[in-house]
Amino acid sequence: MLRVGLTGGIGAGKSAVARRLAERGAVIIDADVLSREVVEPGTDGLAEIVALFGPGVLTSDGRLDRPALGAKVFGDEAARRNLERIIHPRVRARTVELTSAAAPSAIVVNDVPLLVEAGLAPSYHLVIVVQTDRDVRLERLTRLRGMTVAEAAARIDAQTDDESRRAAADVVLVNDSDLDRLHRLVDELWRDRLVEFERNLRLRRSAPKGPDLPIVPSDPQWPRVAARLSARIRHGLGAGVDVRHVGPTAVPGLPAEDVIDLMLGVRTLDEADAFAGRLGEIGYPSRPGEWADNAHGVPGGTWPKRMHGCADPGYRVNVHVRVTGSPGWRFALLMRDHLRAVPSPAGSPFSDQVRAADEWALCTGWQPSDKE
């Protein structure tokens, strides 16, 4: 099923987005609700909290006194982390239960306030961030939650910054206007991206390529997109897998089609085939057919590889799966590194670029790096 992470700073309007997605048909799993559920009276979670922080964090009827607990952990990093070690594993376990109970065709939205802080973004097929101007958030928190301006500012500052959230976001919903506009944004996202993404994921197919894309100026977001997509592959296949951003969009300042090319290095093509099913599950289904690179310098020769696309209609992605150390793997890194170091004149023939890259490698002693 499609797993979506939803987050945003306090007062940004994340809950309003969750409610609208629920109206459209999403299954909402609210981490805040679960964090309350796992510390209800009689749970071992509540018992551990009392053992750690004392009976002063209980109300007269034996429930967790959240303001009292908050006073103990706010501003105390060690206390906060001890509390998280009690609550977070239980919330994760309950999330797995609820996700497993959803229909195979469900769009499951995990509403997680601290998604970015907890490093959870790569575990979702797509991350939505609700973003709102700081002054608007302050006004909402003082008007709707009864906080003082100082209290609201402290709560905002205790969370990660907007820049970090944007770096983790596949979709940013700006909520600086009224609720009707926010609903329109959510409805468009549901209709134009989430529904198709779920269908593609379930059918293990890539989003249609559509018409040829024009060459556009270099976009500083391309490396961020590649980093997010690569992180998902590493999360899905294991932290040790070798994923690189290659191709034109990996070269800063180079005009290119808006297509992200990633390269996954494997020991053998049999290993590539073994990875294929899992790649499909995390949103990168295999493209049918036989795939190979033209063997440069070997007329008529080819370098075999596997090719995967992306089920998310919001991206154009090619995942080239090549044997690490093979000529095709080396060539992709050489062309990228050469263009990063020595930009080619606009419109220069590809054969000239290849020749220049080979000469540059000889002159500089270039060898593929084990880093991005």
C-alpha positions in Angstrom: 0.0 0.0 0.0 1.0 3.6 -0.4 2.6 5.0 2.8 2.6 8.8 3.1 4.3 10.8 5.9 2.6 14.0 6.9 4.3 16.5 9.1 4.6 20.2 9.8 5.5 22.6 12.6 3.2 23.3 15.5 0.4 25.6 14.3 1.1 25.0 10.6 -2.3 23.3 10.0 -1.2 19.6 9.7 -4.3 18.4 11.4 -6.5 20.2 8.9 -4.7 18.5 6.0 -5.1 15.1 7.7 -8.8 15.7 8.1 -9.2 16.6 4.5 -7.2 13.6 3.3 -9.5 11.4 5.5 -12.5 12.9 3.8 -11.0 12.0 0.4 -10.5 8.3 1.6 -7.1 8.1 3.2 -6.5 5.9 6.3 -5.0 8.3 8.9 -2.7 7.0 11.6 -2.1 9.9 14.0 1.1 9.5 16.1 -0.2 12.0 18.7 -3.3 9.8 19.2 -1.2 6.7 19.5 1.2 8.4 21.9 -1.8 8.9 24.2 -3.1 5.4 23.6 0.1 3.7 24.7 0.1 5.5 28.0 -3.5 4.9 29.0 -4.1 3.8 32.6 -3.1 0.1 33.0 -0.6 0.1 30.2 3.1 -0.8 30.8 4.0 2.5 29.0 2.4 4.5 31.8 4.0 2.3 34.4 7.4 3.0 33.0 6.8 6.7 32.9 5.8 6.8 36.5 8.8 4.7 37.5 11.1 7.2 35.7 9.5 10.5 36.6 7.6 9.8 39.8 3.9 9.8 40.8 3.7 13.5 40.3 3.0 13.0 36.6 -0.3 11.4 37.4 -3.7 13.1 37.8 -5.9 12.3 40.8 -7.7 9.6 38.7 -4.5 7.8 37.7 -4.1 9.3 34.2 -1.0 10.8 32.8 -0.8 14.5 33.7 0.6 15.8 30.4 1.3 19.4 31.6 3.2 18.0 34.6 5.2 15.6 32.5 5.8 18.4 29.9 7.2 20.6 32.7 9.7 17.9 33.6 11.0 17.2 30.1 10.8 20.6 28.3 14.3 22.0 28.0 15.8 18.8 29.5 17.3 16.9 26.6 18.2 13.8 28.6 14.7 13.6 30.1 13.1 14.0 26.7 15.1 11.2 25.2 14.3 8.9 28.1 10.6 9.6 27.6 11.0 9.0 23.8 12.6 5.6 24.5 9.4 4.6 26.4 6.8 6.0 23.9 8.3 5.8 20.5 8.8 2.0 20.2 5.2 1.4 21.4 3.9 4.0 18.9 5.9 2.3 16.1 4.5 -1.2 17.0 1.0 0.1 17.0 1.5 1.9 13.7 2.6 -1.4 12.2 -0.5 -3.1 13.5 -2.8 -0.4 12.0 -1.0 -0.3 8.7 -1.2 -4.1 8.4 -4.9 -3.9 9.0 -5.5 -1.5 6.1 -6.7 -2.6 2.7 -4.0 -3.4 0.1 -5.2 -0.5 -2.0 -5.3 2.0 0.9 -3.5 5.3 1.0 -2.1 5.3 4.5 -1.2 8.7 5.9 1.0 8.8 9.0 0.5 12.1 10.8 3.8 12.5 12.6 4.7 15.8 14.2 8.4 15.0 14.6 8.9 13.0 11.4 11.9 15.0 10.3 13.5 15.1 13.7 13.2 11.4 14.1 14.7 10.7 10.6 11.7 8.9 9.4 11.3 10.4 6.0 13.0 7.6 4.0 10.5 5.1 5.4 7.6 6.6 3.4 6.8 6.5 -0.3 6.1 10.2 -0.1 6.4 13.0 2.5 4.0 16.0 2.7 5.1 19.0 4.7 2.6 21.7 5.7 4.4 25.0 5.9 3.1 28.3 7.4 4.7 31.6 8.0 6.0 31.9 11.6 3.9 35.0 12.4 0.7 33.1 11.3 1.7 30.2 13.5 2.2 32.4 16.5 -1.2 34.0 16.0 -2.9 30.7 15.7 -1.2 29.3 18.8 -2.1 32.3 20.9 -5.7 32.5 19.6 -6.6 28.9 19.4 -4.6 27.2 22.1 -4.4 30.0 24.6 -0.6 30.2 24.7 1.3 33.4 25.4 3.5 34.7 22.6 6.6 33.5 24.5 5.2 30.1 25.0 4.2 29.7 21.4 7.7 30.9 20.2 9.4 28.4 22.5 7.3 25.6 21.2 8.1 26.6 17.6 11.8 26.9 18.3 11.9 23.5 20.1 11.1 21.8 16.7 13.3 21.6 13.6 13.4 24.6 11.2 11.4 25.0 8.0 14.4 24.5 5.8 15.0 21.0 7.2 11.4 20.1 6.7 11.5 21.4 3.1 14.6 19.3 2.4 12.6 16.2 3.5 9.5 17.1 1.6 8.3 15.7 -1.7 5.3 18.0 -1.4 5.1 21.3 0.4 1.6 22.6 1.1 1.7 26.3 2.0 -1.0 27.1 4.5 -0.9 30.9 4.8 -4.4 31.6 3.5 -7.9 30.3 4.4 -9.2 26.8 4.8 -10.9 26.7 1.4 -7.6 27.2 -0.3 -5.9 24.6 1.8 -8.7 22.1 0.9 -8.2 22.9 -2.8 -4.5 22.1 -2.5 -5.1 18.9 -0.7 -7.8 17.8 -3.3 -5.4 18.5 -6.2 -2.7 16.5 -4.5 -5.1 13.6 -3.9 -6.5 13.6 -7.4 -3.4 14.3 -9.4 -0.7 12.4 -7.5 -1.7 10.2 -4.6 -4.4 8.2 -6.3 -2.2 7.5 -9.4 0.8 6.8 -7.2 -1.1 4.2 -5.2 -2.4 2.5 -8.4 1.1 2.4 -10.0 2.6 1.0 -6.8 -0.1 -1.7 -6.5 0.3 -2.7 -10.2 4.1 -2.4 -10.0 4.4 0.0 -12.9 6.2 3.2 -13.5 4.3 6.5 -13.9 3.9 7.2 -17.6 6.8 9.1 -19.2 4.6 11.5 -21.1 5.9 13.8 -23.8 9.6 14.6 -24.2 10.8 17.2 -21.7 12.5 20.4 -22.8 15.9 21.4 -21.7 15.6 23.7 -18.7 18.0 25.7 -16.6 19.7 23.8 -13.8 17.5 23.5 -10.8 19.1 23.6 -7.3 16.4 21.2 -6.1 17.6 18.4 -8.3 20.3 17.3 -5.8 17.7 17.4 -3.0 15.3 15.3 -4.9 18.0 12.8 -5.7 19.1 12.6 -2.1 15.5 11.9 -1.0 15.0 9.2 -3.6 18.4 7.6 -2.8 17.6 7.6 0.9 14.4 5.6 0.2 16.4 3.0 -1.8 19.0 2.7 1.0 16.2 2.4 3.6 14.5 -0.3 1.5 17.5 -2.3 0.5 19.9 -1.7 3.4 22.1 1.2 4.4 25.2 -0.3 2.7 23.8 -0.2 -0.9 25.6 2.0 -3.3 23.3 4.6 -4.8 24.7 7.6 -6.8 23.1 10.6 -8.5 24.4 10.5 -12.1 23.4 12.0 -15.5 22.9 15.7 -16.4 20.9 16.7 -13.3 23.9 15.6 -11.1 26.0 18.4 -12.6 25.5 21.8 -10.9 24.7 24.6 -13.4 24.1 22.3 -16.4 20.8 22.8 -18.2 19.0 19.5 -18.6 15.7 17.6 -18.9 14.0 17.5 -15.5 14.8 13.8 -15.0 16.7 12.3 -12.1 19.1 9.5 -13.0 20.2 7.3 -10.1 22.7 4.5 -10.3 22.5 1.5 -8.0 25.7 -0.6 -7.9 25.4 -4.3 -7.4 27.8 -7.2 -7.4 26.1 -9.1 -10.2 23.1 -8.8 -12.4 21.7 -11.8 -10.5 21.8 -9.6 -7.4 20.0 -6.9 -9.4 17.2 -9.3 -10.3 17.0 -10.3 -6.6 16.5 -6.7 -5.6 13.8 -6.1 -8.3 10.8 -7.1 -6.2 11.8 -5.0 -3.2 12.6 -2.0 -5.4 9.0 -2.3 -6.7 7.6 -2.3 -3.2 9.3 0.9 -2.3 8.2 2.7 -5.4 10.8 1.8 -8.1 9.3 -0.9 -10.4 11.4 -2.6 -13.0 11.0 -1.4 -16.6 10.2 -4.4 -18.9 12.6 -5.4 -21.6 16.3 -5.9 -22.1 18.4 -2.9 -21.1 22.0 -2.1 -22.0 24.3 0.9 -22.4 26.1 1.5 -25.7 29.7 0.4 -25.2 31.7 3.5 -26.0 34.8 2.7 -28.1 33.4 -0.7 -29.0 31.3 -0.4 -32.2 28.1 -2.4 -31.8 29.0 -3.5 -28.3 26.8 -3.1 -25.2 27.1 -3.1 -21.5 24.1 -4.9 -19.9 22.2 -3.4 -17.0 18.7 -3.4 -15.4 16.4 -0.4 -15.4 13.8 0.7 -13.0 11.4 3.7 -13.1 9.4 5.4 -10.4 5.7 4.9 -9.5 5.3 8.5 -8.3 3.8 10.6 -11.1 5.4 13.7 -9.5 8.9 12.7 -10.6 10.7 11.5 -13.7 13.2 9.0 -12.5 15.5 6.4 -14.1 17.3 3.9 -11.8 20.1 2.3 -13.7 21.3 -0.9 -12.0 24.8 -1.6 -13.0 27.5 -4.0 -11.8 29.9 -2.0 -9.6 33.2 -1.6 -11.4 31.8 -2.5 -14.7 32.6 -0.3 -17.8 29.0 1.1 -17.8 29.2 1.9 -14.1 32.6 3.6 -14.5 31.5 5.5 -17.6 28.5 7.0 -15.8 30.7 8.3 -13.0 33.4 9.5 -15.3 31.0 11.6 -17.4 29.4 13.1 -14.3 32.7 13.9 -12.6 34.3 15.4 -15.7 31.3 17.7 -16.3 31.4 18.8 -12.7 35.1 19.6 -13.0 35.3 20.9 -16.6 31.9 22.2 -18.0 31.5 21.4 -21.7 30.7 24.2 -24.1 26.9 24.4 -24.8 25.8 22.2 -27.6 29.1 20.2 -27.9 28.6 16.8 -29.5 28.4 13.9 -27.1 31.4 12.2 -28.9 33.5 15.2 -28.1 32.4 15.1 -24.5 33.4 11.4 -24.2 36.8 12.1 -25.7 37.4 15.1 -23.4 36.4 13.0 -20.4 38.8 10.2 -21.3 41.6 12.7 -21.8 40.8 14.4 -18.5 40.8 11.0 -16.7 44.3 10.2 -18.1 45.7 13.7 -17.2 44.3 13.8 -13.7 44.5 10.1 -12.7 40.8 10.1 -12.1 39.4 7.0 -10.4 35.8 6.4 -9.3 35.2 7.5 -5.7 33.4 5.4 -3.2 31.4 8.5 -2.2 28.7 10.5 -3.9 
